[in-house]
């Protein structure tokens, strides 16, 4: 039986990248049970903040992930999220809206350390550690 897949947010990657002891991170501990996907938006956010000396490490890490495109379906979902959050005066950053839309469009739970932002979108399934 194939392992379940979850979408991981940029915050999870940053946590993994910054911690010296990788085995103490959520990414590491969940990697034995789950398959990981990231949005092309997460890929962009991570590479935008990356220095050239860490490129090889990051490319090796990303080779283990399914990278989901931000396509037309995601765009439509993102516009719905935007309108909904704006009507409640609870907007989050556009990249977070795009990542949430990717998760919803692909019917995946989102693993994030930034739950207070993503909890605003009720159509999004946040991954909860059991």
Secondary structure as the mmCIF struct_conf table of DSSP 4:
data_model
#
loop_
_struct_conf.conf_type_id
_struct_conf.id
_struct_conf.beg_label_comp_id
_struct_conf.beg_label_asym_id
_struct_conf.beg_label_seq_id
_struct_conf.end_label_comp_id
_struct_conf.end_label_asym_id
_struct_conf.end_label_seq_id
HELX_LH_PP_P HELX_LH_PP_P1 UNK A 2 UNK A 4
STRN STRN1 UNK A 5 UNK A 8
HELX_RH_AL_P HELX_RH_AL_P1 UNK A 10 UNK A 18
BEND BEND1 UNK A 20 UNK A 20
HELX_RH_3T_P HELX_RH_3T_P1 UNK A 22 UNK A 24
BEND BEND2 UNK A 25 UNK A 25
HELX_RH_AL_P HELX_RH_AL_P2 UNK A 26 UNK A 30
TURN_TY1_P TURN_TY1_P1 UNK A 31 UNK A 33
STRN STRN2 UNK A 35 UNK A 39
HELX_RH_AL_P HELX_RH_AL_P3 UNK A 40 UNK A 48
TURN_TY1_P TURN_TY1_P2 UNK A 49 UNK A 49
HELX_RH_3T_P HELX_RH_3T_P2 UNK A 52 UNK A 54
HELX_RH_AL_P HELX_RH_AL_P4 UNK A 55 UNK A 62
TURN_TY1_P TURN_TY1_P3 UNK A 63 UNK A 64
BEND BEND3 UNK A 65 UNK A 65
STRN STRN3 UNK A 66 UNK A 68
HELX_RH_AL_P HELX_RH_AL_P5 UNK A 72 UNK A 87
TURN_TY1_P TURN_TY1_P4 UNK A 88 UNK A 89
HELX_RH_AL_P HELX_RH_AL_P6 UNK A 94 UNK A 105
TURN_TY1_P TURN_TY1_P5 UNK A 106 UNK A 107
STRN STRN4 UNK A 109 UNK A 111
BEND BEND4 UNK A 113 UNK A 113
HELX_RH_AL_P HELX_RH_AL_P7 UNK A 115 UNK A 118
TURN_TY1_P TURN_TY1_P6 UNK A 119 UNK A 120
TURN_TY1_P TURN_TY1_P7 UNK A 122 UNK A 123
BEND BEND5 UNK A 124 UNK A 124
STRN STRN5 UNK A 126 UNK A 126
#
